[in-house]
Amino acid sequence: MRDNSDDYRALFLTATPMMDARAPVEFAKGAFPGVVNLPLMDDLERQRVGTCYKQQGQQAAIELGHQLVSGASKAARIEAWAAFAQAHPEGYLYCFRGGLRSQIVQQWLKSEAGIVYPRVIGGYKAMRTFLLETTEQAMAQCAFVVVGGMTGTGKTEVIAQLDNAVDLEGHANHRGSSFGKRATLQPAQIDFENALAVDILRKRAAGMQQFVLEDEGRMIGRCSLPLPLYTQMQAFPMVWLEDSLAGRVERILKDYVIDLCADFIALQGVEDGFKAFAERLRQSLDNILKRLGGERHQRLAAIMDQALVEQAATADVALHRAWIEALLTEYYDPMYTFQRESKAGRIEFVGPQAEVVAFLRERALQQAD
């Protein structure tokens, strides 16, 4: 029999399979990467038991819980827990604090299914605290460098080529700009923070003490960077990525038109997918209407509409280049030029993608020595 565990570091480093016995509403607010929600109680049952606990005390709440989860519902849940335990004999279960709910799941698994299965001591709350401390410790103990550059220079491509990079936009499932929303949903804020911490934990365990980040605002879509990280990012050394205007237009065309359209079509089918893609593109432009100004927004929206009509009719995306180039030169570039000037004292290296990647790899090797 394996013992219950409070070795949170080992659980996350080995991607140990874990079964979350909290109610679905708790799970939806925040969970850990790869964890499966197999609750002891559903949301309504949990609410009723919680009310009973407040009004009549723990014993009455326990008795009500046993009444609510009985018969067929109890059998179905035990069957699901047993299937998980059999599929993942190396795994663990937990509830919010590692207390009553996970203990009941353990007891029922043993008495009803003959399975002895360990739980995580301290539960979700203790593991969440551990991950928050992991990120804070990295801020204090590790070195960081930030990749900046104009919109469309391929900063995310640089991140993808470096073993010691932390992909903030990947964890947030968002490209970071006004047009950055993807076809699939972003994670909950707590899920984003947990995945970020696990990534840092595993990289540090592999011996990395210097990390590369993409330059970001506080918000990546609806996901907010942890405040200590965002605050310190404003002082981290930088490299500045450069590319031609033509190269940037082509990259944005691929990411925000060709690939995004394909993602929507893969999810929703050709007709509905293209319609959703077109709506997303228009909405993204509308989101910056105030900053663009009415006349410029109207002009770019007309070009975009014409490009979408052509794309729908012939699959030709060439007309999109016009609004992309105008948006870069008239809107994004002036902002980034100002930002670069304000960050000039922090910039260690400037160059195209291959040179920036080579510089960052060499920088990591030098600091490791």
C-alpha positions as CSV (number, residue, x, y, z in Angstrom):
1,M,0.0,0.0,0.0
2,R,1.3,3.5,-0.9
3,D,1.1,6.1,1.8
4,N,-0.8,9.4,1.5
5,S,1.6,12.1,0.2
6,D,2.4,15.7,0.9
7,D,5.4,15.7,-1.6
8,Y,3.8,18.2,-3.9
9,R,7.1,18.8,-5.8
10,A,7.3,15.2,-6.8
11,L,3.6,15.0,-7.7
12,F,4.0,17.9,-10.2
13,L,7.4,17.0,-11.5
14,T,6.3,13.5,-12.5
15,A,2.9,14.6,-13.8
16,T,1.4,12.1,-11.3
17,P,-2.3,11.3,-12.3
18,M,-4.6,12.9,-9.8
19,M,-8.3,12.6,-9.2
20,D,-10.0,15.8,-7.9
21,A,-13.0,15.0,-5.7
22,R,-14.2,18.6,-5.4
23,A,-17.5,19.7,-6.9
24,P,-17.6,20.8,-10.6
25,V,-18.0,24.4,-9.6
26,E,-14.8,24.4,-7.6
27,F,-12.9,22.5,-10.3
28,A,-14.0,25.1,-12.9
29,K,-12.6,28.0,-10.9
30,G,-9.1,26.4,-10.9
31,A,-7.4,23.1,-11.2
32,F,-4.0,21.6,-12.1
33,P,-2.8,20.4,-15.5
34,G,-4.0,17.0,-16.5
35,V,-6.1,16.4,-13.4
36,V,-9.5,14.7,-13.7
37,N,-12.6,15.9,-11.9
38,L,-14.5,12.9,-10.3
39,P,-16.5,14.6,-7.6
40,L,-17.9,13.1,-4.4
41,M,-20.9,15.6,-4.7
42,D,-22.3,17.6,-7.5
43,D,-22.8,21.3,-7.2
44,L,-26.3,21.2,-5.8
45,E,-25.5,18.4,-3.3
46,R,-22.4,20.4,-2.1
47,Q,-24.5,23.5,-1.7
48,R,-27.1,21.7,0.4
49,V,-24.5,20.0,2.6
50,G,-22.8,23.4,3.1
51,T,-26.0,25.0,4.2
52,C,-26.7,22.2,6.6
53,Y,-23.2,22.5,8.0
54,K,-23.6,26.2,8.8
55,Q,-27.1,25.7,10.3
56,Q,-26.8,22.3,12.1
57,G,-23.1,21.4,12.4
58,Q,-20.8,18.8,10.9
59,Q,-22.5,15.6,12.0
60,A,-25.8,16.7,10.5
61,A,-24.0,17.7,7.3
62,I,-22.3,14.3,7.0
63,E,-25.5,12.5,7.5
64,L,-27.2,14.6,4.8
65,G,-24.3,13.9,2.5
66,H,-24.7,10.2,2.9
67,Q,-28.4,10.5,2.2
68,L,-27.8,12.6,-1.0
69,V,-25.1,10.4,-2.3
70,S,-26.5,6.9,-2.1
71,G,-28.0,4.1,-4.1
72,A,-27.4,4.4,-7.9
73,S,-25.6,7.8,-7.7
74,K,-23.1,6.4,-5.1
75,A,-22.6,3.2,-7.1
76,A,-21.9,5.2,-10.3
77,R,-19.4,7.5,-8.6
78,I,-17.5,4.6,-7.0
79,E,-17.4,2.9,-10.4
80,A,-15.8,6.0,-11.9
81,W,-13.3,6.3,-9.1
82,A,-12.4,2.6,-9.4
83,A,-11.9,2.9,-13.1
84,F,-9.5,5.9,-12.6
85,A,-7.6,4.0,-9.8
86,Q,-7.3,0.9,-12.0
87,A,-6.1,2.9,-15.0
88,H,-3.7,5.0,-12.9
89,P,-2.4,2.7,-10.1
90,E,0.4,5.3,-9.4
91,G,-2.1,8.1,-8.9
92,Y,-3.6,10.0,-6.0
93,L,-6.9,11.6,-5.1
94,Y,-7.6,14.9,-3.3
95,C,-10.3,17.3,-2.2
96,F,-10.1,20.9,-1.2
97,R,-8.1,20.6,2.1
98,G,-7.4,16.8,1.9
99,G,-10.0,16.3,4.6
100,L,-13.4,14.7,4.8
101,R,-14.3,14.4,1.2
102,S,-11.1,12.7,0.1
103,Q,-11.3,10.4,3.2
104,I,-14.8,9.3,2.3
105,V,-13.7,8.6,-1.3
106,Q,-10.9,6.5,0.1
107,Q,-13.2,4.7,2.5
108,W,-15.8,3.9,-0.2
109,L,-13.2,2.8,-2.7
110,K,-11.8,0.3,-0.1
111,S,-15.1,-1.0,1.3
112,E,-17.1,-1.1,-2.0
113,A,-14.4,-1.8,-4.6
114,G,-11.6,-3.3,-2.6
115,I,-9.2,-0.6,-3.8
116,V,-6.7,1.1,-1.5
117,Y,-5.9,4.4,-3.0
118,P,-3.8,7.2,-1.5
119,R,-4.8,10.9,-1.1
120,V,-2.8,14.1,-1.2
121,I,-2.4,15.5,2.3
122,G,-3.5,19.1,2.4
123,G,-5.5,18.7,-0.8
124,Y,-5.9,21.4,-3.5
125,K,-5.3,24.3,-1.1
126,A,-1.9,23.1,-0.1
127,M,-0.8,22.3,-3.7
128,R,-2.1,25.7,-4.9
129,T,0.0,27.4,-2.2
130,F,3.0,25.4,-3.2
131,L,2.7,26.5,-6.8
132,L,2.2,30.2,-5.9
133,E,5.4,29.9,-3.8
134,T,7.2,28.2,-6.7
135,T,6.6,31.2,-9.0
136,E,7.6,33.7,-6.2
137,Q,10.8,31.8,-5.5
138,A,11.7,31.8,-9.2
139,M,11.3,35.6,-9.3
140,A,13.8,35.9,-6.4
141,Q,16.3,33.2,-7.3
142,C,16.4,33.1,-11.2
143,A,17.5,35.4,-14.0
144,F,15.2,36.5,-16.7
145,V,15.5,38.1,-20.1
146,V,12.6,39.5,-22.2
147,V,12.1,39.3,-26.0
148,G,10.6,42.5,-27.4
149,G,10.0,43.6,-30.9
150,M,7.4,45.2,-33.3
151,T,4.1,43.3,-33.8
152,G,4.6,40.4,-36.2
153,T,8.4,40.0,-35.8
154,G,7.9,36.4,-34.5
155,K,8.6,36.7,-30.8
156,T,6.6,33.6,-30.1
157,E,8.7,31.7,-32.7
158,V,11.8,32.7,-30.8
159,I,10.2,31.4,-27.6
160,A,9.4,28.1,-29.3
161,Q,13.0,27.5,-30.2
162,L,14.5,27.9,-26.7
163,D,14.5,25.2,-24.1
164,N,14.7,27.7,-21.3
165,A,11.7,29.8,-22.5
166,V,8.4,30.1,-20.7
167,D,5.6,30.5,-23.2
168,L,3.2,32.9,-21.4
169,E,0.9,33.2,-24.4
170,G,0.9,29.4,-24.8
171,H,-0.3,29.0,-21.2
172,A,-2.9,31.7,-21.7
173,N,-4.0,30.3,-25.1
174,H,-4.0,33.9,-26.5
175,R,-1.6,35.7,-28.8
176,G,-1.5,38.7,-26.5
177,S,-2.7,41.4,-28.9
178,S,-6.1,42.9,-29.7
179,F,-6.4,40.2,-32.4
180,G,-4.9,37.5,-30.3
181,K,-8.0,35.6,-29.2
182,R,-7.9,32.0,-30.5
183,A,-10.7,29.7,-31.7
184,T,-10.7,27.8,-28.4
185,L,-11.3,29.3,-24.9
186,Q,-8.7,30.6,-22.6
187,P,-8.1,28.9,-19.3
188,A,-9.4,30.1,-16.0
189,Q,-7.0,32.6,-14.3
190,I,-6.0,30.0,-11.6
191,D,-5.5,27.3,-14.3
192,F,-3.1,29.7,-16.1
193,E,-1.2,30.5,-12.9
194,N,-0.9,26.8,-12.0
195,A,0.3,25.7,-15.4
196,L,2.9,28.5,-15.4
197,A,4.2,27.5,-12.0
198,V,4.4,23.8,-13.0
199,D,6.3,24.8,-16.2
200,I,8.8,26.8,-14.1
201,L,9.1,24.0,-11.5
202,R,10.0,21.4,-14.2
203,K,12.5,23.7,-15.9
204,R,14.2,24.5,-12.7
205,A,14.3,20.8,-11.8
206,A,16.1,20.3,-15.2
207,G,18.8,22.7,-14.1
208,M,17.6,25.9,-15.7
209,Q,18.2,29.1,-13.7
210,Q,17.7,31.6,-16.5
211,F,14.4,32.0,-18.3
212,V,13.3,33.8,-21.5
213,L,9.9,35.5,-21.7
214,E,8.1,37.3,-24.4
215,D,7.4,41.0,-23.6
216,E,3.8,41.2,-22.5
217,G,1.3,43.6,-21.0
218,R,-0.3,42.8,-17.6
219,M,-3.2,41.1,-19.4
220,I,-2.9,38.3,-22.0
221,G,-6.5,38.3,-23.1
222,R,-8.4,37.7,-19.9
223,C,-5.4,36.0,-18.2
224,S,-3.5,38.3,-15.8
225,L,0.2,37.8,-15.3
226,P,1.1,37.3,-11.6
227,L,1.8,40.8,-10.2
228,P,5.4,40.0,-9.0
229,L,6.3,38.7,-12.4
230,Y,4.7,41.6,-14.3
231,T,6.3,44.1,-12.0
232,Q,9.8,42.6,-12.4
233,M,9.4,42.2,-16.1
234,Q,9.6,46.0,-16.4
235,A,13.2,45.9,-15.3
236,F,14.4,42.6,-16.9
237,P,17.1,42.9,-19.6
238,M,15.8,42.7,-23.2
239,V,16.6,41.6,-26.6
240,W,14.9,43.3,-29.5
241,L,13.7,41.2,-32.5
242,E,13.6,42.8,-36.0
243,D,12.1,41.8,-39.3
244,S,11.0,43.5,-42.5
245,L,7.6,45.0,-42.9
246,A,6.9,42.4,-45.6
247,G,8.0,39.6,-43.4
248,R,5.8,40.8,-40.6
249,V,2.7,41.1,-42.8
250,E,3.2,37.5,-44.0
251,R,3.6,36.2,-40.5
252,I,0.4,38.0,-39.3
253,L,-1.5,36.8,-42.4
254,K,-0.6,33.2,-41.5
255,D,-1.3,33.5,-37.8
256,Y,-4.4,35.7,-37.7
257,V,-6.0,34.8,-41.0
258,I,-5.0,31.5,-42.5
259,D,-4.3,29.5,-39.3
260,L,-7.2,31.1,-37.3
261,C,-9.7,30.4,-40.1
262,A,-8.5,26.8,-40.2
263,D,-8.9,26.4,-36.5
264,F,-12.5,27.7,-36.6
265,I,-13.3,25.4,-39.5
266,A,-11.8,22.4,-37.7
267,L,-14.0,23.1,-34.7
268,Q,-17.3,24.2,-36.4
269,G,-17.2,23.0,-40.0
270,V,-16.6,25.0,-43.2
271,E,-19.7,27.2,-43.2
272,D,-20.2,27.9,-39.5
273,G,-16.4,28.0,-39.0
274,F,-15.7,30.6,-41.6
275,K,-18.6,32.7,-40.3
276,A,-17.3,32.6,-36.8
277,F,-13.8,33.4,-38.0
278,A,-15.0,36.4,-39.9
279,E,-17.0,37.7,-36.9
280,R,-13.9,37.3,-34.7
281,L,-11.7,39.3,-37.1
282,R,-14.3,42.1,-37.3
283,Q,-14.8,42.1,-33.6
284,S,-11.0,42.3,-33.0
285,L,-10.9,45.5,-35.2
286,D,-13.9,46.9,-33.4
287,N,-12.2,46.4,-30.1
288,I,-9.7,49.1,-30.9
289,L,-12.1,51.5,-32.6
290,K,-11.6,54.2,-30.0
291,R,-7.8,54.1,-30.4
292,L,-8.0,53.9,-34.2
293,G,-10.4,56.7,-34.6
294,G,-13.7,56.5,-36.5
295,E,-12.4,57.4,-40.0
296,R,-9.4,55.0,-39.9
297,H,-11.5,52.2,-38.4
298,Q,-14.1,52.6,-41.1
299,R,-11.4,52.5,-43.8
300,L,-9.7,49.4,-42.4
301,A,-13.1,47.7,-41.8
302,A,-14.1,48.2,-45.5
303,I,-10.8,46.6,-46.6
304,M,-11.2,43.7,-44.2
305,D,-14.8,43.1,-45.4
306,Q,-13.7,43.0,-49.0
307,A,-10.9,40.6,-48.1
308,L,-13.3,38.3,-46.3
309,V,-15.7,38.3,-49.2
310,E,-12.9,37.3,-51.6
311,Q,-11.6,34.7,-49.1
312,A,-15.1,33.1,-48.8
313,A,-15.6,33.0,-52.5
314,T,-12.2,31.9,-53.7
315,A,-10.1,31.0,-50.6
316,D,-7.6,33.7,-51.8
317,V,-6.3,35.6,-48.7
318,A,-4.2,38.2,-50.7
319,L,-6.5,41.1,-50.0
320,H,-6.0,40.8,-46.2
321,R,-2.4,42.1,-46.6
322,A,-3.7,45.6,-47.2
323,W,-5.5,46.1,-43.8
324,I,-2.7,44.2,-42.0
325,E,0.0,46.5,-43.4
326,A,-2.0,49.6,-42.7
327,L,-2.7,48.5,-39.1
328,L,1.0,47.9,-38.6
329,T,2.3,51.1,-40.0
330,E,-0.5,53.4,-38.8
331,Y,-1.3,51.9,-35.4
332,Y,1.0,49.3,-33.9
333,D,4.4,50.6,-35.1
334,P,4.1,54.1,-33.6
335,M,3.2,52.5,-30.2
336,Y,6.1,50.1,-30.3
337,T,8.6,52.7,-31.5
338,F,7.7,54.7,-28.4
339,Q,8.0,51.6,-26.2
340,R,11.4,50.7,-27.6
341,E,12.7,54.2,-26.9
342,S,11.5,53.9,-23.3
343,K,13.2,50.5,-22.9
344,A,16.4,51.4,-24.7
345,G,18.6,51.2,-21.6
346,R,17.6,47.6,-21.0
347,I,18.2,46.2,-24.6
348,E,21.3,44.0,-24.8
349,F,21.0,42.8,-28.4
350,V,19.1,43.8,-31.6
351,G,18.8,41.5,-34.6
352,P,16.7,39.2,-36.8
353,Q,15.3,35.9,-35.5
354,A,18.2,33.6,-36.1
355,E,20.7,36.0,-34.5
356,V,18.4,36.6,-31.5
357,V,18.0,32.9,-30.9
358,A,21.7,32.3,-31.2
359,F,22.4,35.2,-28.8
360,L,19.9,33.9,-26.2
361,R,21.3,30.4,-26.3
362,E,24.9,31.7,-25.9
363,R,23.7,34.0,-23.0
364,A,22.2,31.0,-21.2
365,L,25.4,29.0,-21.6
366,Q,27.5,31.8,-20.2
367,Q,25.3,32.3,-17.2
368,A,25.3,28.5,-16.5
369,D,29.1,28.4,-16.3
